[in-house]
């Protein structure tokens, strides 16, 4: 009888502890997933140092980046009411994405196109996450904030010297939504989807071209979406 009473008491205490579980507090997490990045280029043109007054408009053909992605995040979530929570957090991805083609052409400059590529790296986000606790184990949340990334353009054969890399920092916003679920203790899993849009930026790159040099100018833009799964720990 004592053993049965002890077992029932232990079960009751564990149930109470589980019922009191909450996502408020500090957390750390890691995520893995898929990302699609869509580059854009407007008003792209090229000039040559031996005739700088003449500008050649360039036709651009830009492929999307389809890549594996990841990030590391930290944050804090505060309880507003029993059901509503508000968090602030940040995440960082120091690993470069895969590359995609970025081709430039002009029929007056000759057949074919200049073969270039681009990729993103050092992406970070700072955001707010209003959430709603479905129960003591699960929470849905929205996400909105600031995003920054670095785009690296790698010039190939054509109007610029092979292998030249130019880097540009872009700033924008991120919006998303997700769901968190406790797995065991304070360890939780989550799924998340995000969209980012970066403010376009005027770029200029000068490179040697035989005995002269060439300057390519453009207005560079980027947007991305990703889907992530991950695990985290609430401290």
Buried (B, 14 or more C-beta within 10 A) or exposed (E): EEEEEEEEEEEEEEEEEEEEBBBBBEBBBBBEBEBBBBBBBEEBBBBBEEEEEEEBEBEBEBBEBEBEBBBBBEBEBEBEEEEEBBBEBBBBBEBBBBBBBBBBBBEEBEEEBBBBBBBBBBBBBBBBBBBEBEEEBBBEBBBEBBBBBBBBBBBBEBBBBEEBEBEBEBEBBBBBBBBBEBEEEBEBBBBBBBBBBBEBBEBEBBBEBEEEBBBBBBEBBBBBBBBBEBBBEBE
